[in-house]
Amino acid sequence: MKIESKEFSNKDITVTYDPCICKLSGKCARELSNVFSDTIIPWINLDDGNTEDIIKQIKKCPSGALQFHRKHEKQAV
């Protein structure tokens, strides 16, 4: 059975989470617990954090399971 990645959005960014590559280090929940939780579903609540802090935390993800893109960036043609 294939497990699909999850997507979470706020007004600024969309965050994707791929459970198939997550190493379950807990780094995100320990370092930014107002956004990432290992006990509450949905476990990502982007509305409880500052967008720049969320992006900094995602960049620290050891497995790359967390990714993001800004909603207002212009796409290259």
Biotite code that builds the C-alpha atoms (Angstrom):
import biotite.structure as struc

atoms = struc.array([
    struc.Atom([0.000, 0.000, 0.000], chain_id="A", res_id=1, res_name="MET", atom_name="CA", element="C"),
    struc.Atom([1.366, 3.413, -0.997], chain_id="A", res_id=2, res_name="LYS", atom_name="CA", element="C"),
    struc.Atom([1.197, 6.178, 1.593], chain_id="A", res_id=3, res_name="ILE", atom_name="CA", element="C"),
    struc.Atom([0.453, 9.559, 0.048], chain_id="A", res_id=4, res_name="GLU", atom_name="CA", element="C"),
    struc.Atom([2.250, 12.722, 1.038], chain_id="A", res_id=5, res_name="SER", atom_name="CA", element="C"),
    struc.Atom([0.299, 15.293, 3.017], chain_id="A", res_id=6, res_name="LYS", atom_name="CA", element="C"),
    struc.Atom([-0.120, 18.970, 2.220], chain_id="A", res_id=7, res_name="GLU", atom_name="CA", element="C"),
    struc.Atom([-0.760, 21.858, 4.619], chain_id="A", res_id=8, res_name="PHE", atom_name="CA", element="C"),
    struc.Atom([-1.282, 25.508, 3.666], chain_id="A", res_id=9, res_name="SER", atom_name="CA", element="C"),
    struc.Atom([-1.686, 28.969, 5.119], chain_id="A", res_id=10, res_name="ASN", atom_name="CA", element="C"),
    struc.Atom([-1.924, 32.321, 3.340], chain_id="A", res_id=11, res_name="LYS", atom_name="CA", element="C"),
    struc.Atom([1.839, 32.406, 2.632], chain_id="A", res_id=12, res_name="ASP", atom_name="CA", element="C"),
    struc.Atom([3.136, 28.880, 2.051], chain_id="A", res_id=13, res_name="ILE", atom_name="CA", element="C"),
    struc.Atom([2.239, 25.290, 1.322], chain_id="A", res_id=14, res_name="THR", atom_name="CA", element="C"),
    struc.Atom([4.116, 22.607, 3.248], chain_id="A", res_id=15, res_name="VAL", atom_name="CA", element="C"),
    struc.Atom([4.306, 19.018, 2.094], chain_id="A", res_id=16, res_name="THR", atom_name="CA", element="C"),
    struc.Atom([5.178, 16.043, 4.253], chain_id="A", res_id=17, res_name="TYR", atom_name="CA", element="C"),
    struc.Atom([6.240, 12.698, 2.821], chain_id="A", res_id=18, res_name="ASP", atom_name="CA", element="C"),
    struc.Atom([5.813, 10.012, 5.504], chain_id="A", res_id=19, res_name="PRO", atom_name="CA", element="C"),
    struc.Atom([7.674, 7.469, 3.366], chain_id="A", res_id=20, res_name="CYS", atom_name="CA", element="C"),
    struc.Atom([10.992, 9.264, 3.797], chain_id="A", res_id=21, res_name="ILE", atom_name="CA", element="C"),
    struc.Atom([10.517, 10.741, 7.289], chain_id="A", res_id=22, res_name="CYS", atom_name="CA", element="C"),
    struc.Atom([13.087, 9.464, 9.793], chain_id="A", res_id=23, res_name="LYS", atom_name="CA", element="C"),
    struc.Atom([10.826, 10.399, 12.745], chain_id="A", res_id=24, res_name="LEU", atom_name="CA", element="C"),
    struc.Atom([13.642, 12.324, 14.423], chain_id="A", res_id=25, res_name="SER", atom_name="CA", element="C"),
    struc.Atom([11.156, 14.637, 16.146], chain_id="A", res_id=26, res_name="GLY", atom_name="CA", element="C"),
    struc.Atom([13.390, 17.634, 15.447], chain_id="A", res_id=27, res_name="LYS", atom_name="CA", element="C"),
    struc.Atom([10.506, 19.681, 14.061], chain_id="A", res_id=28, res_name="CYS", atom_name="CA", element="C"),
    struc.Atom([8.217, 19.046, 17.056], chain_id="A", res_id=29, res_name="ALA", atom_name="CA", element="C"),
    struc.Atom([10.985, 19.728, 19.595], chain_id="A", res_id=30, res_name="ARG", atom_name="CA", element="C"),
    struc.Atom([12.194, 22.932, 17.992], chain_id="A", res_id=31, res_name="GLU", atom_name="CA", element="C"),
    struc.Atom([8.901, 24.465, 16.774], chain_id="A", res_id=32, res_name="LEU", atom_name="CA", element="C"),
    struc.Atom([6.209, 22.805, 18.849], chain_id="A", res_id=33, res_name="SER", atom_name="CA", element="C"),
    struc.Atom([3.601, 25.511, 18.227], chain_id="A", res_id=34, res_name="ASN", atom_name="CA", element="C"),
    struc.Atom([3.514, 24.398, 14.562], chain_id="A", res_id=35, res_name="VAL", atom_name="CA", element="C"),
    struc.Atom([4.637, 20.749, 14.552], chain_id="A", res_id=36, res_name="PHE", atom_name="CA", element="C"),
    struc.Atom([3.229, 18.213, 17.007], chain_id="A", res_id=37, res_name="SER", atom_name="CA", element="C"),
    struc.Atom([3.740, 14.513, 17.511], chain_id="A", res_id=38, res_name="ASP", atom_name="CA", element="C"),
    struc.Atom([0.570, 14.158, 19.612], chain_id="A", res_id=39, res_name="THR", atom_name="CA", element="C"),
    struc.Atom([-2.128, 16.268, 17.895], chain_id="A", res_id=40, res_name="ILE", atom_name="CA", element="C"),
    struc.Atom([-3.839, 15.639, 14.550], chain_id="A", res_id=41, res_name="ILE", atom_name="CA", element="C"),
    struc.Atom([-3.435, 17.403, 12.225], chain_id="A", res_id=42, res_name="PRO", atom_name="CA", element="C"),
    struc.Atom([0.159, 17.434, 13.345], chain_id="A", res_id=43, res_name="TRP", atom_name="CA", element="C"),
    struc.Atom([1.106, 20.512, 11.319], chain_id="A", res_id=44, res_name="ILE", atom_name="CA", element="C"),
    struc.Atom([-0.704, 23.769, 12.140], chain_id="A", res_id=45, res_name="ASN", atom_name="CA", element="C"),
    struc.Atom([0.802, 26.542, 10.044], chain_id="A", res_id=46, res_name="LEU", atom_name="CA", element="C"),
    struc.Atom([-1.513, 29.168, 11.529], chain_id="A", res_id=47, res_name="ASP", atom_name="CA", element="C"),
    struc.Atom([0.263, 28.915, 14.899], chain_id="A", res_id=48, res_name="ASP", atom_name="CA", element="C"),
    struc.Atom([3.648, 30.043, 13.610], chain_id="A", res_id=49, res_name="GLY", atom_name="CA", element="C"),
    struc.Atom([5.553, 32.740, 11.808], chain_id="A", res_id=50, res_name="ASN", atom_name="CA", element="C"),
    struc.Atom([6.151, 31.830, 8.152], chain_id="A", res_id=51, res_name="THR", atom_name="CA", element="C"),
    struc.Atom([9.888, 32.566, 8.276], chain_id="A", res_id=52, res_name="GLU", atom_name="CA", element="C"),
    struc.Atom([10.307, 30.427, 11.426], chain_id="A", res_id=53, res_name="ASP", atom_name="CA", element="C"),
    struc.Atom([8.422, 27.583, 9.735], chain_id="A", res_id=54, res_name="ILE", atom_name="CA", element="C"),
    struc.Atom([10.659, 27.807, 6.669], chain_id="A", res_id=55, res_name="ILE", atom_name="CA", element="C"),
    struc.Atom([13.816, 27.793, 8.823], chain_id="A", res_id=56, res_name="LYS", atom_name="CA", element="C"),
    struc.Atom([12.573, 24.679, 10.630], chain_id="A", res_id=57, res_name="GLN", atom_name="CA", element="C"),
    struc.Atom([11.674, 22.873, 7.405], chain_id="A", res_id=58, res_name="ILE", atom_name="CA", element="C"),
    struc.Atom([15.177, 23.519, 6.085], chain_id="A", res_id=59, res_name="LYS", atom_name="CA", element="C"),
    struc.Atom([16.522, 21.667, 9.168], chain_id="A", res_id=60, res_name="LYS", atom_name="CA", element="C"),
    struc.Atom([14.532, 18.490, 8.383], chain_id="A", res_id=61, res_name="CYS", atom_name="CA", element="C"),
    struc.Atom([17.172, 15.722, 8.362], chain_id="A", res_id=62, res_name="PRO", atom_name="CA", element="C"),
    struc.Atom([15.339, 13.500, 5.867], chain_id="A", res_id=63, res_name="SER", atom_name="CA", element="C"),
    struc.Atom([13.843, 16.103, 3.552], chain_id="A", res_id=64, res_name="GLY", atom_name="CA", element="C"),
    struc.Atom([10.357, 14.779, 4.304], chain_id="A", res_id=65, res_name="ALA", atom_name="CA", element="C"),
    struc.Atom([9.210, 18.349, 4.895], chain_id="A", res_id=66, res_name="LEU", atom_name="CA", element="C"),
    struc.Atom([9.274, 20.695, 1.912], chain_id="A", res_id=67, res_name="GLN", atom_name="CA", element="C"),
    struc.Atom([7.647, 24.063, 1.218], chain_id="A", res_id=68, res_name="PHE", atom_name="CA", element="C"),
    struc.Atom([6.853, 26.542, -1.493], chain_id="A", res_id=69, res_name="HIS", atom_name="CA", element="C"),
    struc.Atom([5.705, 30.124, -1.177], chain_id="A", res_id=70, res_name="ARG", atom_name="CA", element="C"),
    struc.Atom([2.307, 30.852, -2.667], chain_id="A", res_id=71, res_name="LYS", atom_name="CA", element="C"),
    struc.Atom([3.190, 34.251, -4.057], chain_id="A", res_id=72, res_name="HIS", atom_name="CA", element="C"),
    struc.Atom([6.435, 33.372, -5.855], chain_id="A", res_id=73, res_name="GLU", atom_name="CA", element="C"),
    struc.Atom([6.351, 33.824, -9.586], chain_id="A", res_id=74, res_name="LYS", atom_name="CA", element="C"),
    struc.Atom([6.942, 30.578, -11.449], chain_id="A", res_id=75, res_name="GLN", atom_name="CA", element="C"),
    struc.Atom([9.543, 30.478, -14.215], chain_id="A", res_id=76, res_name="ALA", atom_name="CA", element="C"),
    struc.Atom([8.035, 29.987, -17.644], chain_id="A", res_id=77, res_name="VAL", atom_name="CA", element="C"),
])
